[in-house]
Amino acid sequence: MNNSEDILFEVRGHMGLITLNRPKALNALTSDMCVALHGKLGEWAEDDAVRAVVIQGAGEKAFCAGGDVVSLYHAGKAGDPAWKEFFWNEYRMNAAIHHFPKPYIALVDGISMGGGVGISVHGSHRVVTERTLFAMPETGLGLIPDVGGSYFLPRLDGEIGMYLGLLGSRLKAGDLVRLGIATHYVPGEKLAGLIADLAASDLTSGEHIAKILEDATDNPGFSPTMKFVDAIDYCFNHDSVEKIMGALTDEGSDWALQVRDEIAAKSPTSVKVTFRQIREGQGMSFNECLRMEYRIVNQLLGEGHDFYEGVRALLIDKDQSPKWNPPLLSEVSEDRVAAHFAELGEDELSFD
């Protein structure tokens, strides 16, 4: 088994099994967990006996609720560089998952937000259950949809990625499968059997793994978001946030006006930076996207205001009334947005 109680590694047959083991913290990631996972993937990539990897979360509530943003808040407030170390280690781990040369099967059972998306969505197989709750809610916290969000969001069909990135919508299994974020739906009660079947297999081919997954797959049910896909493509296919907000107003339905008002309640700086991040990510490699995101979070936590205000309002004081600065989209200048994309010189994220 393992070397750290927060994340467990074992080999069953030809399957490497990873268990995020902080159920009381909803399996939130720590910097040490990111380093350990990155290192183990490097080891298993070279081990011919390990032919596929499965990752799961302990407990019944969460796959992984993300990074511990409250700890990042306190570190940033204290001038402790631990927040920068966390993002460095997390993003390098995300790259290791994306580039992993073998099947990587994420069992996304329960809450999966932020960093939990980053350790699942970049794998070859993403399995969801009836308990899955998926979101990239960062614009409401004064952050951005990072962990490779600038890579996978613009590669979803149409404008759904921009919609999810700006709004932070919470999605269930039906949406995730039909939008292409998940590859399979498996009822939660079948997960233990699925792991056992994978462990008992010689895992000699991708087709063999696909057959095991397909045998466990069921109907994910209704997809609420699908009925709005045409409206999303119409309203979000614009070259500025202001034009998106105008299109939502012009569309005029209860749905469109609610989406507009929800975006307006997010951090205006985060919304505008996220818009540019997703548009630029469309033409970037995965590693380039992570390097861009690392530049952005360095600005948001190192020089910014809204991350600290968002975490205070939503997670610490819980008054649910963040005071963004600036408070309006119209007051976030292009120069202010551009500053988040400035190169970091010797501090650039590297993957060596």
C-alpha positions as CSV (number, residue, x, y, z in Angstrom):
1,M,0.0,0.0,0.0
2,N,1.4,3.3,0.8
3,N,3.5,6.0,2.2
4,S,1.0,8.8,3.0
5,E,-2.3,8.5,4.7
6,D,-3.8,11.3,2.6
7,I,-3.4,9.5,-0.7
8,L,-3.0,5.7,-1.1
9,F,-1.4,3.8,-3.9
10,E,-1.6,0.1,-4.5
11,V,-1.3,-2.4,-7.4
12,R,-4.0,-4.9,-7.9
13,G,-3.2,-7.3,-10.7
14,H,-2.1,-5.1,-13.6
15,M,-4.1,-2.1,-12.3
16,G,-2.6,0.8,-10.3
17,L,-5.2,2.1,-7.8
18,I,-5.1,5.6,-6.3
19,T,-7.4,6.6,-3.5
20,L,-7.7,10.2,-2.3
21,N,-8.1,9.6,1.4
22,R,-9.3,12.7,3.1
23,P,-13.0,12.0,3.3
24,K,-13.7,14.5,6.1
25,A,-12.1,17.2,4.0
26,L,-14.1,16.0,0.9
27,N,-10.8,14.6,-0.4
28,A,-9.5,18.2,-1.0
29,L,-5.9,18.2,-2.4
30,T,-2.8,19.3,-0.6
31,S,0.5,20.1,-2.2
32,D,2.0,16.9,-0.8
33,M,-0.8,14.9,-2.4
34,C,-0.1,16.5,-5.8
35,V,3.6,15.7,-5.5
36,A,2.9,12.1,-4.5
37,L,0.4,11.6,-7.3
38,H,2.8,13.1,-9.9
39,G,5.6,10.9,-8.8
40,K,3.6,7.7,-8.7
41,L,2.3,8.3,-12.3
42,G,5.9,8.8,-13.4
43,E,6.8,5.4,-11.8
44,W,3.8,3.6,-13.2
45,A,4.4,5.0,-16.7
46,E,7.7,3.1,-16.7
47,D,6.4,-0.1,-15.1
48,D,5.3,-2.6,-17.7
49,A,3.3,-4.6,-15.0
50,V,1.0,-1.6,-14.5
51,R,-1.2,-1.3,-17.6
52,A,-3.9,1.1,-16.4
53,V,-4.6,3.4,-13.5
54,V,-7.8,3.9,-11.6
55,I,-8.4,6.9,-9.2
56,Q,-11.2,7.2,-6.7
57,G,-12.1,9.2,-3.6
58,A,-12.7,7.8,-0.1
59,G,-16.1,8.1,1.4
60,E,-19.5,8.6,-0.1
61,K,-19.7,12.4,-0.4
62,A,-16.9,13.4,-2.7
63,F,-14.4,12.4,-5.4
64,C,-12.4,15.6,-4.8
65,A,-13.8,19.0,-3.8
66,G,-10.7,20.8,-5.1
67,G,-7.8,22.4,-3.5
68,D,-7.9,23.8,0.0
69,V,-8.6,27.4,-0.9
70,V,-9.0,28.5,2.7
71,S,-5.4,27.5,3.4
72,L,-4.3,29.3,0.2
73,Y,-6.2,32.4,1.5
74,H,-4.3,32.3,4.8
75,A,-1.0,31.7,3.1
76,G,-1.5,34.6,0.7
77,K,-2.6,36.9,3.5
78,A,0.5,36.0,5.5
79,G,2.9,36.4,2.6
80,D,3.7,32.7,2.8
81,P,4.8,31.4,-0.6
82,A,3.0,28.0,0.1
83,W,0.1,29.1,-2.1
84,K,2.5,29.5,-5.1
85,E,4.1,26.1,-4.3
86,F,0.6,24.5,-4.3
87,F,-0.3,25.7,-7.8
88,W,3.1,24.8,-9.1
89,N,2.8,21.2,-7.8
90,E,-0.9,20.9,-8.8
91,Y,-0.4,22.1,-12.4
92,R,2.6,19.8,-12.9
93,M,0.5,16.9,-11.7
94,N,-2.3,17.9,-14.1
95,A,0.2,17.8,-16.9
96,A,1.4,14.3,-15.8
97,I,-2.2,13.1,-16.0
98,H,-2.8,14.6,-19.4
99,H,0.4,13.1,-20.8
100,F,0.1,9.7,-19.0
101,P,0.7,7.1,-21.7
102,K,-1.7,4.4,-20.3
103,P,-5.4,4.3,-19.6
104,Y,-6.3,6.6,-16.7
105,I,-9.8,5.9,-15.3
106,A,-11.3,8.4,-12.9
107,L,-14.3,7.2,-10.9
108,V,-15.9,10.6,-10.2
109,D,-18.4,9.6,-7.5
110,G,-19.7,12.5,-5.5
111,I,-18.5,16.1,-5.5
112,S,-15.9,17.0,-8.1
113,M,-15.0,20.7,-8.2
114,G,-12.0,22.8,-9.2
115,G,-8.9,20.6,-8.5
116,G,-11.1,17.5,-8.6
117,V,-11.9,18.3,-12.2
118,G,-8.2,18.6,-12.9
119,I,-7.4,15.1,-11.6
120,S,-10.3,13.5,-13.6
121,V,-11.2,15.3,-16.8
122,H,-7.7,15.0,-18.4
123,G,-7.7,11.2,-18.1
124,S,-8.7,8.8,-20.9
125,H,-11.9,7.6,-19.1
126,R,-14.2,9.6,-16.9
127,V,-16.8,7.6,-15.1
128,V,-19.7,9.4,-13.3
129,T,-22.4,8.2,-11.0
130,E,-25.8,9.3,-9.7
131,R,-24.0,11.1,-6.9
132,T,-21.6,13.1,-9.1
133,L,-21.8,16.9,-8.8
134,F,-19.4,18.7,-11.1
135,A,-18.5,22.4,-11.3
136,M,-15.8,24.9,-12.0
137,P,-17.1,27.6,-9.6
138,E,-14.0,29.7,-9.5
139,T,-15.3,33.0,-10.9
140,G,-17.5,33.3,-7.8
141,L,-14.3,33.0,-5.6
142,G,-12.3,35.6,-7.5
143,L,-10.3,32.8,-9.3
144,I,-10.4,31.3,-12.7
145,P,-11.3,27.8,-14.0
146,D,-7.7,26.5,-13.9
147,V,-6.2,23.0,-13.6
148,G,-6.3,22.9,-17.4
149,G,-9.7,24.5,-17.8
150,S,-8.4,26.7,-20.5
151,Y,-7.6,23.6,-22.5
152,F,-10.7,21.4,-22.0
153,L,-13.4,24.0,-21.8
154,P,-12.9,25.5,-25.3
155,R,-12.7,22.0,-26.7
156,L,-16.3,21.2,-25.7
157,D,-18.9,21.5,-28.5
158,G,-20.1,25.0,-29.3
159,E,-20.0,27.6,-26.5
160,I,-20.8,25.2,-23.6
161,G,-17.2,25.6,-22.3
162,M,-17.5,29.4,-22.1
163,Y,-20.9,29.1,-20.5
164,L,-19.5,26.7,-17.8
165,G,-16.4,28.7,-17.2
166,L,-18.1,32.1,-16.7
167,L,-21.1,30.7,-14.8
168,G,-19.7,27.8,-12.8
169,S,-22.8,25.7,-13.3
170,R,-23.3,22.6,-11.3
171,L,-23.7,19.5,-13.5
172,K,-25.0,16.0,-12.8
173,A,-24.4,12.8,-14.7
174,G,-26.8,13.3,-17.5
175,D,-25.3,16.6,-18.5
176,L,-21.7,15.3,-18.1
177,V,-22.2,12.4,-20.4
178,R,-24.1,14.2,-23.1
179,L,-21.8,17.2,-23.1
180,G,-18.8,14.9,-23.5
181,I,-17.1,15.7,-20.1
182,A,-17.7,12.2,-18.9
183,T,-17.2,9.0,-21.0
184,H,-19.4,6.6,-19.0
185,Y,-22.2,6.5,-16.4
186,V,-22.0,3.7,-13.9
187,P,-24.3,3.4,-10.9
188,G,-22.4,3.9,-7.7
189,E,-23.3,0.5,-6.4
190,K,-21.4,-1.1,-9.3
191,L,-18.1,0.7,-8.7
192,A,-16.6,-1.9,-6.4
193,G,-17.4,-4.6,-9.0
194,L,-15.9,-2.5,-11.7
195,I,-12.7,-2.1,-9.8
196,A,-12.6,-5.8,-9.2
197,D,-13.2,-6.6,-12.8
198,L,-10.4,-4.3,-13.9
199,A,-8.1,-5.8,-11.3
200,A,-8.9,-9.3,-12.5
201,S,-8.3,-8.5,-16.2
202,D,-4.9,-8.6,-17.9
203,L,-5.7,-5.1,-19.3
204,T,-3.8,-5.9,-22.5
205,S,-5.7,-3.5,-24.8
206,G,-7.8,-0.4,-24.8
207,E,-10.6,-2.4,-26.3
208,H,-10.6,-4.8,-23.4
209,I,-10.9,-1.9,-20.9
210,A,-13.6,-0.4,-23.0
211,K,-15.6,-3.6,-22.9
212,I,-15.3,-3.8,-19.0
213,L,-16.6,-0.2,-18.7
214,E,-19.3,-0.7,-21.3
215,D,-20.6,-3.8,-19.4
216,A,-21.0,-1.6,-16.3
217,T,-22.5,1.4,-18.1
218,D,-26.1,2.4,-17.6
219,N,-28.4,5.3,-18.8
220,P,-27.3,8.5,-17.1
221,G,-30.8,10.0,-17.2
222,F,-32.0,13.5,-18.0
223,S,-29.7,16.3,-19.2
224,P,-31.2,19.6,-18.1
225,T,-28.5,21.7,-19.9
226,M,-29.1,20.1,-23.3
227,K,-32.4,22.0,-23.8
228,F,-30.5,25.3,-23.6
229,V,-27.6,24.4,-25.9
230,D,-28.8,26.4,-28.9
231,A,-29.4,29.4,-26.7
232,I,-26.0,29.0,-25.1
233,D,-24.3,28.9,-28.5
234,Y,-26.2,32.0,-29.6
235,C,-25.6,34.1,-26.5
236,F,-22.0,33.1,-25.7
237,N,-20.6,33.2,-29.3
238,H,-19.2,36.8,-29.0
239,D,-15.9,38.5,-28.7
240,S,-16.4,40.2,-25.3
241,V,-18.2,39.6,-22.0
242,E,-20.2,42.7,-22.5
243,K,-21.6,41.3,-25.8
244,I,-22.5,38.0,-24.1
245,M,-24.4,39.9,-21.3
246,G,-26.2,41.9,-24.0
247,A,-27.1,38.8,-25.9
248,L,-28.5,37.2,-22.7
249,T,-30.6,40.4,-22.2
250,D,-31.8,40.4,-25.8
251,E,-32.7,36.7,-25.6
252,G,-35.0,37.7,-22.8
253,S,-36.1,34.3,-21.4
254,D,-36.2,33.6,-17.7
255,W,-33.3,31.3,-18.2
256,A,-31.2,33.9,-20.0
257,L,-31.9,36.7,-17.6
258,Q,-31.0,34.4,-14.6
259,V,-27.7,33.4,-16.3
260,R,-27.0,37.1,-16.9
261,D,-27.6,38.0,-13.3
262,E,-25.6,35.1,-12.0
263,I,-22.6,36.1,-14.1
264,A,-23.0,39.7,-13.0
265,A,-22.7,38.6,-9.3
266,K,-19.3,36.9,-9.9
267,S,-16.0,38.7,-9.6
268,P,-15.9,41.1,-12.6
269,T,-12.1,40.7,-12.9
270,S,-12.3,36.9,-12.8
271,V,-15.1,36.9,-15.4
272,K,-13.2,39.0,-17.9
273,V,-9.9,37.1,-17.3
274,T,-11.7,33.8,-17.7
275,F,-13.2,34.9,-21.0
276,R,-9.8,35.7,-22.4
277,Q,-8.3,32.6,-20.9
278,I,-10.8,30.3,-22.6
279,R,-10.6,32.1,-26.0
280,E,-6.8,31.9,-26.0
281,G,-6.7,28.4,-24.7
282,Q,-8.4,27.2,-27.9
283,G,-5.2,27.6,-29.8
284,M,-2.7,26.5,-27.2
285,S,-1.2,23.1,-26.2
286,F,-2.0,21.7,-22.8
287,N,1.3,22.7,-21.3
288,E,0.9,26.2,-22.7
289,C,-2.5,26.5,-21.1
290,L,-1.2,25.5,-17.7
291,R,1.7,28.0,-18.1
292,M,-0.9,30.7,-18.9
293,E,-3.0,29.8,-15.9
294,Y,0.0,29.9,-13.6
295,R,0.7,33.5,-14.7
296,I,-2.9,34.3,-14.0
297,V,-3.1,32.9,-10.5
298,N,0.2,34.6,-9.6
299,Q,-1.5,37.9,-10.4
300,L,-4.8,37.0,-8.7
301,L,-3.2,35.9,-5.4
302,G,0.0,37.9,-5.5
303,E,-1.4,41.3,-6.5
304,G,-5.2,40.9,-6.5
305,H,-8.1,41.6,-4.2
306,D,-11.0,39.5,-5.3
307,F,-9.7,36.1,-4.4
308,Y,-9.3,37.1,-0.8
309,E,-12.7,38.8,-0.7
310,G,-14.4,35.9,-2.4
311,V,-13.0,33.3,0.0
312,R,-13.8,35.5,3.0
313,A,-17.4,36.1,1.9
314,L,-18.2,32.5,0.8
315,L,-16.1,30.3,3.0
316,I,-14.9,32.1,6.1
317,D,-17.4,34.8,7.2
318,K,-20.0,33.2,5.0
319,D,-22.0,36.4,4.6
320,Q,-22.4,35.6,0.9
321,S,-21.8,39.3,0.0
322,P,-18.4,39.8,-1.5
323,K,-17.3,43.3,-2.3
324,W,-15.5,43.0,-5.6
325,N,-12.9,45.6,-6.6
326,P,-13.7,46.9,-9.2
327,P,-17.4,46.1,-8.6
328,L,-18.6,46.3,-12.3
329,L,-17.6,44.6,-15.5
330,S,-17.5,48.0,-17.2
331,E,-14.8,49.1,-14.7
332,V,-12.4,46.2,-15.6
333,S,-10.1,47.7,-18.2
334,E,-8.4,45.7,-21.0
335,D,-5.0,46.8,-19.4
336,R,-6.1,45.3,-16.1
337,V,-7.1,42.0,-17.8
338,A,-3.8,41.9,-19.8
339,A,-1.7,42.3,-16.7
340,H,-2.9,38.8,-15.6
341,F,-1.3,37.3,-18.7
342,A,2.2,38.9,-18.3
343,E,5.1,36.5,-18.4
344,L,6.9,35.7,-15.1
345,G,10.5,35.4,-16.3
346,E,12.4,33.0,-14.1
347,D,9.2,32.1,-12.2
348,E,7.5,30.7,-15.3
349,L,5.9,27.2,-14.7
350,S,8.2,24.5,-16.0
351,F,7.6,20.8,-16.6
352,D,11.2,19.4,-16.3
